[in-house]
Amino acid sequence: QVQLVESGGGLVQPGGSLRLSCAASRSIFSFYAMAWYREGSGNERELVAMIDTGGSTNYADSVKGRFTISRDNAKNTVYLQMNNLKPEDTAVYHCNFKMWRDGLPYDYWGQGTQVTVSS
């Protein structure tokens, strides 16, 4: 079993920054991709950013140029640096690690961390 532990959420003013962390209980090389999703007030979970084991990244259009996903292989941790935050970024953020199990893709999820952007 894999555990993902998130940290770094909180309340921030518009224009501010936060960094989210997600630490895995096993080697990050066990996974083929890591991602951050978020659930806003509409309760739809959307992909925010993803990074694969080769280091390639992709971002939702709404966060391009403001958010950066990165990883620290030695710490088995993935980060989401969020700059110039906007009220519409308010959501519960979940980290997601993807691995192959028995030939099929399988998702592991963090518990979620609240990010609130408000003045």
Salt bridges, closest charged atoms under 4 A:
GLU39 OE2 - ARG45 NH2 2.35
GLU39 OE2 - HIS94 NE2 3.59
GLU46 OE2 - ARG38 NE 2.62
ASP61 OD1 - LYS64 NZ 3.09
ASP89 OD1 - ARG38 NH1 3.00
ASP89 OD2 - ARG66 NH1 2.74
ASP107 OD1 - LYS98 NZ 3.18
